[in-house]
Amino acid sequence: MVTLIIAEKPNVARKIAYALAEGKPVRKTIGKVSYYEFTRDGKKVIVAPAVGHLFSLAPKTKTYGYPVFDIEWVPVYVAEKGKSYAKDYIKALATLAKQADEFVVACDYDTEGEVIGYTALKYACGVDPSKAKRMKFSALTKKDLLKAWYNMEPTINFGMADAGIARHVLDWYWGVNLSRALTSAIKRASGKWMVLSTGRVQGPTLKFLVEREKEIQNFEPKPYWVIKMLLEKNGEQYTAVYEKEKVWDEEEAKKIVEEAKKGPAFVEKVEVKQQNRNPPVPFDLGTLQREAYSAFGYSPKKTLDIAQKLYERGLTSYPRTSSQKLPKNLNFRSIIQNLAKLPAYKPFAHELLGKENLKPVEGKKDDPAHPAIYPTGELPKPGELTKDEQNLYDLIVRRFLALFMEPAVRESMKVIINSNGHRFILSGARTLKEGWLKVYGKYVKFDEVILPAFKEGEPVKVIQIKREKKKTKPPARYSPAAVIKKMEDLGIGTKATRAQILETLYQRGYIEGKKKIKVTPLGMRVVKALEKNVPDIVSVELTRAFEEKMEDIMAGKANKDQVIEESKNQLIKILQVFKEKELDIGKMLLESTGTGVTTSKGAAEKAGAVKKAKNGKDDGKVVEEDATKKAERKPLVVGKCPKCGGDLVIRYNRKTGKRFVGCSNWPKCDVTYPILQRGQVIPTGKTCCNGAPVVKIREKGREYEICLDMNCKDWKKK
């Protein structure tokens, strides 16, 4: 009897092998792929890895129009460029499957993991997925993996598999067809080939960002006045604020100041309150992403990537979870005992270990697949973690320890000062008992404003009463973490894919700004064109309805094929409307794409018509490939030549293919500048050293401005 266990990644396969082997597993190779053999309970076991998705969706026949719905699962290296390495993993699984009598899926226990296992079984191993068993775990510790081995599910979770397959099909249908439609609209309006994209979740996400952008653009500041009293007590000065935070009429503000100045001022009332602040709830992925952004400035995608690495090392539990509850059978004491071995956590861990009962605070949200994120108790080796990994590990550990600690006690003090009938408020707050703040306080900001003792009726020494003119401010721009929260609230995307959708919007050039997200003119125009002509493409309600149906598939309340067919019919109607208005949409889109790259259709076809995003996990990731770098018709103008006044444009060296900036009047004018070979180049209209243009470079969610003169200090920094 030979059992083949399929893991999601090579390092996870190694973890499983070393956890389950009775001795030391034997590492073997097929080509470049390592797998492991060992014995367990007298049975020969082989653990072999996939490398994420080994199979992907692609059209059955090559086609460039829309709509297209005739698709099939193919090896990922056929559907996507740069995935040739997957061929070795497919070959290894196919070879090992011939030796096996029993199959076990041990991929991540979520919809994507189930799809990876399902397609690997069906298309690589040639095995009916219903014949395979399932190992279910939320942490890669030896204890968890042994428990999963001895408590295997009889089959894979077909609810998850069907929901995952439905999501892939829907995202392909919407992503490819809508992206082709946008590209076709541009072609029809201009005769030029330019690639744009949208998708099932990408469109509605961009829409709410555009709505905020409009609020900001249309905002008209309104003046108001704040009235403050500067007072002195025990040689220290304090500022009290008028009871009406905003006074909208200037004359009223003047009158209040004049009357209050006459005094006398005295303490009318003193209110002192104590309040317990309970520990924060355990981390689900969204909360972890927001906290990591607040603490370290990490983007949601970066946080997820780091959390995944910590999980694969066995240091923390599975990150893609929406639960705020810990497993009931988790040995909290054992984990805390191990964490006590790390000097940074020793005093807090010892305090907890002195408790008779360890009961954590928990939140309301639950997830049937995985618990909240927690440290497993396995410890990192010295120097094992990068700085970013150490930061996130520290955040997770301190949050976990805080769950078991006493509430913090805060005292607030409110002093009401009356001056000639006008009341001013002096506020203070302080921490009386640290409680959980001892361990987690470095990530929580509480104001500590300590006031002296005041007695009701005592006179107040007023130094100054004045009014300050202010203006109302527009709504704040979304931060990356706030976008993830908004998507959660709207019910669009999934916990595993929201961060990638945000990254896609950056990559498409629809949004910019690392901390405060601004929609670009292109992003504004895309939403405007779609909202006016085919509003369903950016409909939050429609997207949420399909998200709910995929949840129903997972729960066994809906049929996968019926949901796919319903979505397909909905999309057909949308695309029919799109085709009728294609020219109008193209004209609206062109208003913001004047300097965009354009190519011939033939060049795009030569380079390969379809490209899928790296992880292939959600919306908008299947887009028409921009095969334009070598076939430009209209060069991008980045500025004016300081020598002759001609246009400075992006050009390409015919021999090396590398890009540079050169004058359009060449060979009469020989002005050239080097340019970075990576990232999108965006003109700014600014100049720097000796008239050299300043351009913006945008790459992978970050951007910066740089002078093209190599002698500029900014060039050396970059």
C-alpha positions in Angstrom: 0.0 0.0 0.0 1.5 3.3 -1.1 0.0 6.7 -0.2 0.7 9.8 -2.2 0.2 13.1 -0.3 0.0 16.2 -2.4 1.2 19.4 -0.7 0.6 22.9 -2.0 4.3 24.0 -2.0 7.7 22.4 -1.7 8.5 23.7 1.8 5.1 22.6 3.1 5.8 19.1 1.6 9.0 19.0 3.6 7.2 20.0 6.8 4.6 17.3 6.4 7.2 14.6 5.6 9.3 15.4 8.7 6.2 15.6 10.9 4.7 12.3 9.8 7.9 10.1 9.3 8.6 7.6 12.0 12.3 8.1 11.3 14.0 10.6 8.9 12.3 10.8 5.5 14.3 10.1 2.4 14.5 13.0 0.0 14.4 12.0 -3.7 14.1 13.9 -6.9 12.4 13.6 -10.3 14.1 16.1 -12.5 14.3 19.3 -10.5 11.4 18.4 -8.1 12.2 17.1 -4.6 9.8 14.7 -2.9 9.9 12.6 0.3 9.4 8.9 1.1 9.0 7.4 4.6 7.0 4.8 6.5 4.1 5.5 8.8 2.2 2.7 10.6 3.8 0.1 8.3 2.6 2.0 5.2 4.8 3.6 2.6 4.1 7.3 2.2 5.2 9.7 -0.5 4.9 13.5 -0.1 5.2 15.5 -3.3 4.5 19.2 -3.8 2.5 21.2 -6.3 3.8 24.8 -6.7 0.6 26.7 -6.3 -1.8 26.3 -9.2 -0.5 23.7 -11.7 -3.6 24.2 -14.0 -5.4 27.2 -15.3 -8.3 28.2 -17.5 -7.7 29.1 -21.2 -9.9 29.3 -24.3 -10.2 26.0 -26.2 -9.5 27.8 -29.5 -7.4 30.9 -30.1 -9.7 33.9 -30.4 -9.4 37.6 -29.9 -13.0 38.9 -29.9 -15.6 38.9 -27.3 -17.6 37.2 -25.8 -15.7 34.0 -25.3 -17.0 31.3 -23.0 -15.5 28.0 -24.4 -12.7 27.4 -21.9 -10.9 24.4 -20.4 -8.3 23.6 -17.8 -4.8 23.4 -19.2 -1.3 23.3 -17.6 -0.5 26.7 -16.2 2.6 27.0 -18.4 0.4 26.8 -21.5 -2.0 29.6 -20.3 0.6 31.9 -18.8 4.1 33.0 -19.7 6.9 32.6 -17.2 5.3 29.4 -15.6 7.5 26.8 -17.4 8.8 25.6 -14.0 5.3 24.1 -13.4 6.0 21.5 -16.1 8.4 19.6 -13.8 5.9 19.5 -10.9 3.1 18.1 -13.2 5.5 15.5 -14.5 6.6 14.5 -11.0 3.1 14.1 -9.8 2.1 12.1 -12.9 5.1 9.8 -12.4 4.5 9.2 -8.6 0.7 8.7 -9.1 1.5 5.5 -11.0 3.1 4.1 -7.9 0.3 5.1 -5.5 -2.8 3.1 -4.3 -4.1 5.9 -2.1 -4.2 9.7 -2.6 -4.4 12.4 0.0 -4.8 16.2 -0.6 -2.8 18.3 2.0 -3.0 21.7 0.3 -4.2 24.8 2.3 -7.7 24.2 3.5 -9.5 26.9 1.6 -11.2 27.2 -1.8 -7.9 27.8 -3.6 -6.2 24.9 -1.9 -9.1 22.7 -2.8 -8.9 23.7 -6.5 -5.1 23.1 -6.5 -5.7 19.6 -5.1 -8.7 18.8 -7.3 -7.0 19.8 -10.5 -3.7 18.2 -9.6 -5.5 14.9 -9.0 -7.7 15.1 -12.1 -5.3 16.4 -14.7 -1.8 15.5 -13.4 -2.4 12.2 -11.6 -5.3 11.1 -13.8 -7.3 10.2 -10.6 -10.9 10.8 -9.8 -10.8 13.5 -7.1 -13.7 11.8 -5.2 -11.3 8.9 -4.5 -8.9 11.1 -2.5 -8.8 11.7 1.2 -8.2 15.1 2.9 -5.8 16.2 5.6 -7.2 19.3 7.3 -4.9 21.5 9.4 -4.5 25.2 10.4 -0.9 25.1 11.5 2.2 23.2 10.2 3.4 21.9 13.6 4.1 18.3 14.1 1.2 18.0 16.5 -1.2 19.5 14.1 0.0 17.5 11.1 -0.2 14.2 13.1 -3.7 15.0 14.2 -4.7 15.7 10.6 -3.1 12.4 9.5 -5.1 10.4 12.0 -8.3 12.3 11.5 -8.4 12.5 7.7 -11.6 13.5 6.0 -12.9 10.7 3.7 -12.9 13.0 0.6 -11.8 16.5 -0.3 -14.3 19.3 0.5 -16.4 19.4 -2.7 -18.3 22.4 -1.5 -15.0 24.4 -1.3 -13.7 22.8 -4.6 -17.0 23.7 -6.5 -17.0 27.2 -5.0 -13.3 27.7 -6.0 -13.9 26.4 -9.5 -17.0 28.6 -9.9 -14.9 31.6 -8.8 -12.2 30.8 -11.3 -14.6 30.4 -14.1 -16.6 33.6 -13.3 -13.4 35.6 -12.9 -12.1 34.3 -16.2 -15.4 35.1 -18.0 -15.7 38.6 -16.5 -12.0 39.5 -16.5 -11.2 38.4 -20.1 -14.4 39.5 -21.8 -14.6 42.9 -20.1 -10.9 43.6 -20.7 -11.3 42.6 -24.3 -14.4 44.8 -24.6 -12.5 47.9 -23.2 -9.6 47.2 -25.5 -11.9 46.9 -28.5 -13.6 50.1 -27.6 -10.3 52.0 -27.6 -9.4 50.3 -31.0 -12.7 51.3 -32.5 -12.6 54.9 -31.3 -8.9 55.5 -32.2 -7.8 52.8 -34.6 -5.0 52.1 -32.2 -4.4 49.2 -29.9 -4.3 49.9 -26.2 -4.9 47.5 -23.4 -7.2 48.2 -20.5 -8.7 45.8 -18.0 -11.5 45.4 -15.5 -13.1 42.5 -13.7 -15.9 41.2 -11.5 -14.6 42.7 -8.3 -12.0 45.1 -9.7 -14.7 47.4 -11.2 -16.8 47.9 -8.1 -13.7 48.4 -6.0 -12.5 51.1 -8.4 -16.0 52.6 -8.3 -16.1 53.3 -4.6 -12.6 54.8 -4.8 -13.8 57.1 -7.6 -16.8 58.1 -5.5 -14.5 59.2 -2.7 -12.3 61.0 -5.3 -15.4 62.9 -6.5 -16.4 63.9 -3.0 -12.9 65.3 -2.5 -12.9 67.1 -5.8 -16.3 68.6 -5.3 -15.8 69.5 -1.7 -16.2 73.2 -0.9 -14.5 74.2 2.4 -16.7 76.1 4.9 -15.2 78.4 7.5 -15.8 78.0 11.2 -14.3 79.3 14.4 -12.8 77.4 17.4 -12.7 79.3 20.7 -10.0 78.4 23.2 -9.2 79.5 26.7 -5.6 79.4 27.9 -5.4 79.1 31.7 -2.8 78.6 34.3 -2.7 76.4 37.4 0.2 75.5 39.7 2.6 77.2 37.2 1.5 75.1 34.3 -0.6 76.2 31.3 -3.6 74.3 30.0 -6.0 74.8 27.1 -9.8 74.5 27.4 -12.1 74.5 24.4 -15.5 76.2 24.1 -18.4 73.8 24.6 -19.5 74.2 21.0 -16.7 72.7 19.0 -17.5 74.7 15.9 -19.0 78.2 15.7 -20.2 78.8 12.2 -20.8 82.6 12.5 -17.9 84.9 12.9 -19.9 87.6 14.7 -21.2 85.1 17.2 -17.6 83.9 17.8 -16.5 87.5 18.4 -19.3 88.1 20.8 -18.5 84.9 22.8 -14.9 85.9 23.1 -15.7 89.4 24.2 -18.2 88.3 26.8 -16.1 85.4 28.2 -13.1 87.8 28.6 -15.1 89.8 31.2 -15.1 86.8 33.5 -15.0 85.9 36.3 -13.9 82.3 35.4 -14.5 79.5 37.9 -14.8 75.7 37.9 -18.5 74.8 37.5 -18.2 71.1 37.5 -15.6 68.3 37.6 -16.4 64.9 36.2 -14.0 61.9 36.8 -14.8 58.5 35.3 -13.0 55.2 35.2 -13.4 52.7 32.4 -12.2 49.2 31.7 -10.6 48.7 28.3 -10.7 45.1 27.4 -8.0 43.4 25.3 -8.4 43.5 21.5 -9.9 40.3 19.9 -7.7 37.7 18.1 -6.5 38.5 14.6 -8.4 37.6 11.5 -6.7 38.5 8.2 -8.4 41.8 7.7 -7.6 43.0 11.2 -4.0 41.9 10.9 -3.6 43.8 7.6 -5.0 47.0 9.1 -2.9 46.7 12.2 0.3 46.0 10.3 -0.4 49.0 8.0 -0.9 51.2 11.1 2.2 49.8 12.9 4.7 49.3 10.0 3.1 50.8 6.9 2.9 47.4 5.2 0.5 47.1 2.3 -2.2 44.5 2.7 -0.6 42.3 0.1 2.8 42.5 1.8 1.2 41.6 5.2 -0.4 38.5 3.6 2.8 37.5 2.0 4.8 37.8 5.2 2.0 36.0 7.2 2.1 33.2 4.6 5.9 32.7 5.1 5.5 32.6 8.9 2.8 30.0 8.5 4.9 27.9 6.1 7.7 28.0 8.7 5.3 26.6 11.3 5.6 29.7 13.5 2.0 31.0 13.1 -1.3 29.5 12.0 -3.0 29.8 8.6 -3.5 33.5 7.8 -6.4 33.5 5.3 -9.1 33.4 7.9 -12.1 35.6 8.8 -12.4 34.1 12.3 -11.8 36.0 15.6 -12.0 32.8 17.7 -9.2 30.4 18.8 -9.6 26.6 18.7 -11.3 25.3 21.8 -8.7 22.5 22.1 -5.6 24.6 21.7 -3.1 24.2 24.5 -2.7 27.8 25.5 -0.4 27.0 28.4 2.0 25.0 26.2 2.3 27.8 23.6 2.9 30.5 26.3 5.5 28.3 28.0 7.4 28.1 24.7 7.0 31.9 24.1 8.5 32.4 27.6 11.8 31.2 26.1 12.1 34.3 24.1 13.4 37.2 26.2 11.1 39.8 24.7 8.0 37.9 25.9 9.3 36.2 29.1 7.9 38.6 31.7 4.5 38.6 30.2 4.4 34.9 29.6 5.4 34.2 33.2 2.7 36.5 34.5 0.1 34.5 32.5 1.5 31.1 33.5 0.9 32.1 37.1 -2.9 32.2 36.4 -5.0 29.2 37.2 -7.2 29.6 34.1 -6.2 30.9 30.7 -9.3 32.2 29.0 -8.8 34.4 25.9 -10.9 37.3 24.8 -12.6 36.4 21.5 -14.5 38.3 18.8 -17.8 37.7 17.0 -16.6 36.7 13.6 -16.1 33.0 12.8 -14.8 30.9 9.9 -15.7 27.3 9.5 -12.4 26.5 7.7 -9.8 28.1 10.0 -9.5 29.7 13.5 -8.1 33.2 14.2 -4.3 33.7 13.6 -2.1 32.7 16.6 1.5 31.8 17.3 2.0 28.0 17.3 4.6 28.0 20.0 7.3 26.9 17.6 10.1 29.4 17.9 12.2 31.1 15.2 15.9 30.3 15.2 18.2 33.3 15.8 18.6 35.3 12.6 16.0 33.2 10.8 13.5 36.0 10.3 13.9 39.1 8.2 13.1 42.5 9.8 9.7 42.5 8.2 9.0 38.9 9.3 10.2 39.7 12.8 7.9 42.7 13.0 4.8 40.8 12.0 5.7 37.8 14.2 6.1 40.3 17.2 2.7 41.8 16.4 1.0 38.4 16.3 2.7 37.1 19.5 1.9 40.3 21.5 -1.7 40.3 20.3 -2.0 36.6 21.4 -0.5 37.2 24.9 -2.8 40.3 25.3 -5.9 38.1 24.9 -5.3 36.5 28.3 -4.5 39.6 30.3 -6.5 41.8 32.6 -8.4 44.8 31.2 -6.6 48.2 31.2 -8.2 50.8 33.4 -8.4 54.3 32.1 -9.5 57.5 33.9 -11.0 60.4 32.1 -11.4 63.9 33.7 -13.6 66.6 32.4 -13.4 70.1 34.0 -16.2 72.5 33.0 -15.1 76.1 33.4 -17.7 78.9 33.4 -16.6 82.4 32.4 -19.4 85.0 32.4 -22.0 82.3 31.4 -19.9 80.7 28.7 -18.6 77.2 29.3 -15.2 75.8 28.3 -14.1 72.1 28.6 -10.7 71.0 29.8 -10.2 67.3 29.2 -7.6 64.9 30.5 -7.1 61.1 30.4 -4.6 58.7 31.9 -4.0 55.0 32.4 -4.4 53.8 36.0 -3.8 50.1 35.3 -1.9 48.9 32.3 -3.3 45.4 32.1 -2.9 44.1 28.6 -1.2 47.3 27.5 2.0 46.0 29.2 2.5 43.6 26.3 0.6 45.3 23.4 0.9 49.0 24.3 3.6 49.5 21.7 0.9 49.1 19.0 -1.8 51.1 20.7 -1.9 54.8 21.1 -3.7 56.3 24.1 -3.4 59.9 25.0 -2.0 60.6 28.4 -3.1 64.1 29.4 -2.7 64.4 33.2 -4.5 67.3 34.8 -4.0 68.8 38.3 -6.8 68.5 40.9 -9.7 70.9 40.4 -12.4 71.7 42.9 -15.9 72.9 42.0 -16.3 76.6 42.6 -12.6 77.5 42.6 -11.5 80.5 40.6 -9.6 80.0 37.4 -6.7 82.1 36.3 -7.3 82.9 32.6 -4.3 84.0 30.5 -6.1 84.4 27.2 -9.3 83.7 25.4 -9.1 83.7 21.6 -10.9 82.5 18.5 -9.2 80.6 15.6 -10.5 80.5 12.1 -10.5 77.1 10.5 -12.0 75.4 7.4 -13.8 72.2 7.1 -11.8 69.5 5.4 -12.8 67.1 2.6 -13.2 63.4 3.3 -10.0 61.6 3.9 -8.6 59.5 1.1 -8.6 55.7 1.6 -5.5 54.1 2.8 -4.7 50.6 1.4 -5.9 49.1 4.7 -9.1 51.1 4.6 -9.8 49.8 1.1 -9.6 46.2 2.4 -12.0 47.1 5.2 -14.4 48.8 2.8 -14.4 45.7 0.6 -15.1 43.5 3.6 -18.0 45.8 4.6 -19.5 45.7 1.1 -19.1 42.0 0.8 -17.0 41.9 -2.3 -13.8 39.9 -2.9 -12.6 37.3 -0.4 -10.2 37.5 2.5 -7.6 35.8 0.3 -8.0 38.0 -2.8 -8.8 41.5 -1.7 -5.2 42.6 -1.3 -4.3 41.3 -4.8 -7.3 43.2 -6.3 -5.9 46.4 -4.8 -2.5 45.7 -6.3 -4.1 45.1 -9.7 -5.6 48.6 -9.6 -2.1 50.0 -8.9 -0.6 48.0 -11.7 -3.3 49.1 -14.2 -2.5 52.7 -13.5 -6.0 53.3 -12.1 -4.8 54.5 -8.7 -1.7 55.9 -7.2 -0.3 56.9 -3.8 1.2 54.6 -1.2 -0.5 55.9 1.9 -3.4 58.0 0.6 -4.9 56.5 -2.5 -5.7 58.9 -5.4 -7.6 57.8 -8.5 -5.8 58.7 -11.7 -7.5 60.4 -14.6 -7.5 57.1 -16.4 -9.2 55.4 -13.4 -11.8 58.2 -13.2 -12.6 57.9 -16.9 -12.9 54.1 -16.9 -15.5 54.3 -14.2 -17.3 57.2 -15.8 -17.5 55.5 -19.1 -18.7 52.2 -17.6 -21.1 53.8 -15.1 -22.8 55.9 -17.9 -23.1 53.1 -20.4 -23.0 49.7 -18.7 -23.4 50.3 -14.9 -23.7 46.6 -14.1 -19.9 46.2 -14.7 -19.2 48.4 -11.6 -22.2 47.3 -9.6 -21.4 46.5 -6.0 -24.8 44.8 -5.6 -24.3 42.5 -8.6 -20.9 41.5 -7.4 -22.0 40.9 -3.8 -24.9 38.7 -5.1 -22.5 36.4 -6.9 -20.2 36.3 -3.8 -23.2 35.2 -1.7 -24.0 32.5 -4.3 -20.5 31.2 -4.1 -20.8 31.0 -0.3 -24.0 29.0 -1.0 -22.1 26.6 -3.2 -19.6 26.1 -0.5 -22.4 25.4 2.0 -24.1 23.0 -0.4 -27.1 25.3 -0.9 -26.5 26.1 -4.6 -25.3 24.3 -7.7 -22.0 25.3 -9.2 -23.1 24.9 -12.8 -26.3 26.8 -12.3 -24.5 29.7 -10.7 -21.9 29.7 -13.6 -24.7 29.7 -16.1 -26.6 32.5 -14.4 -23.4 34.6 -14.3 -22.7 33.8 -17.9 -26.2 34.9 -19.0 -25.9 38.1 -17.0 -22.5 38.8 -18.6 -23.9 38.2 -22.1 -26.6 40.8 -21.6 -23.9 43.3 -20.3 -21.7 42.6 -23.3 -24.6 43.1 -25.7 -25.2 46.6 -24.3 -21.4 47.2 -24.3 -21.2 46.4 -28.1 -24.0 48.7 -28.9 -22.3 51.6 -27.1 -18.7 50.5 -27.8 -17.8 53.6 -29.8 -19.1 56.0 -27.2 -17.3 54.1 -24.5 -14.1 54.2 -26.5 -14.3 58.0 -27.0 -14.8 58.6 -23.3 -11.9 56.4 -22.5 -9.6 58.1 -25.0 -10.0 61.5 -23.2 -7.6 60.3 -20.5 -5.3 58.0 -22.5 -3.6 60.5 -24.8 0.0 59.4 -24.1 -0.7 55.8 -23.5 1.2 53.1 -25.3 -0.5 51.8 -28.5 0.3 48.9 -30.8 -0.9 47.1 -33.8 -3.3 44.2 -33.3 -0.8 42.0 -35.1 2.0 42.8 -32.6 -0.3 41.9 -29.7 -1.3 38.7 -31.3 2.3 37.7 -31.9 3.2 38.2 -28.3 0.3 36.0 -27.1 -3.2 37.2 -26.6 -4.0 36.1 -23.1 -2.1 36.6 -19.9 -3.1 35.5 -16.4 -1.9 37.2 -13.1 0.8 35.4 -11.1 -1.3 33.7 -8.5 -4.4 33.3 -10.7 -6.6 33.6 -7.6 -9.3 36.2 -8.3 -10.9 39.0 -10.3 -9.4 41.0 -13.0 -6.3 38.9 -13.1 -7.0 37.5 -16.6 -6.3 40.4 -19.0 -5.3 40.9 -22.6 -1.5 41.0 -22.7 0.1 44.3 -23.5 2.6 43.2 -26.1 3.6 46.8 -26.9 7.1 47.3 -25.6 8.7 46.4 -28.9 6.0 47.7 -31.3 5.3 51.3 -30.3 3.7 53.5 -32.8 3.4 56.7 -30.7 6.3 57.2 -28.3 5.6 58.5 -24.9 6.6 62.2 -24.5 8.2 62.9 -21.1 9.2 66.5 -21.5 11.0 69.1 -23.7 14.6 68.9 -24.9 16.6 71.6 -23.1 18.9 71.9 -26.1 16.5 72.3 -29.1 13.1 72.4 -27.6 11.9 69.2 -29.3 10.0 66.4 -27.6 11.9 64.1 -25.3 10.4 60.6 -25.9 10.9 57.0 -24.7 13.0 55.1 -27.3 14.4 51.6 -27.6 17.9 50.4 -28.5 17.4 48.1 -31.6 20.2 45.8 -30.5 19.6 45.4 -26.8 15.9 46.3 -26.6 16.6 48.6 -23.6 14.8 51.8 -23.3 16.2 55.3 -23.0 15.0 58.9 -23.4 16.0 60.7 -26.6 15.2 63.9 -28.5 12.6 63.5 -31.3 14.8 65.7 -33.5 17.6 63.0 -33.7 20.0 62.9 -35.5 20.0 66.7 -35.6 19.9 66.8 -31.8 21.8 64.2 -29.9 20.4 64.7 -26.4 19.7 61.4 -24.6 19.1 60.3 -21.0 19.3 56.8 -19.4 16.1 55.5 -17.8 15.3 52.6 -15.4 14.4 49.5 -17.2 11.6 48.6 -14.8 8.3 50.3 -14.0 5.9 52.5 -15.7 7.2 56.0 -16.8 4.8 58.9 -16.2 5.5 62.5 -17.3 5.2 65.1 -14.5 5.8 68.3 -16.5 8.6 69.3 -14.0 12.3 69.9 -14.8 15.4 69.7 -12.7 19.2 69.7 -13.4 20.0 71.7 -16.5 16.5 71.4 -17.7 16.3 67.7 -17.5 12.8 66.4 -17.1 11.5 64.8 -13.9 9.4 61.6 -14.4 7.4 59.5 -12.1 8.3 55.8 -11.9 5.5 53.5 -10.8 6.2 49.8 -10.0 4.5 47.2 -7.9 2.4 49.5 -5.8 5.1 52.1 -5.2 6.1 55.2 -7.0 8.7 57.9 -6.9 9.9 60.9 -8.9 13.3 61.1 -10.4 15.4 63.5 -12.4 16.8 62.0 -15.7 20.2 63.7 -15.3 22.5 61.0 -13.9 24.5 63.6 -12.0 21.4 64.6 -9.9 21.6 63.5 -6.3 18.1 62.0 -6.6 19.3 59.7 -9.3 22.1 58.4 -7.0 19.5 57.8 -4.3 17.3 55.7 -6.6 
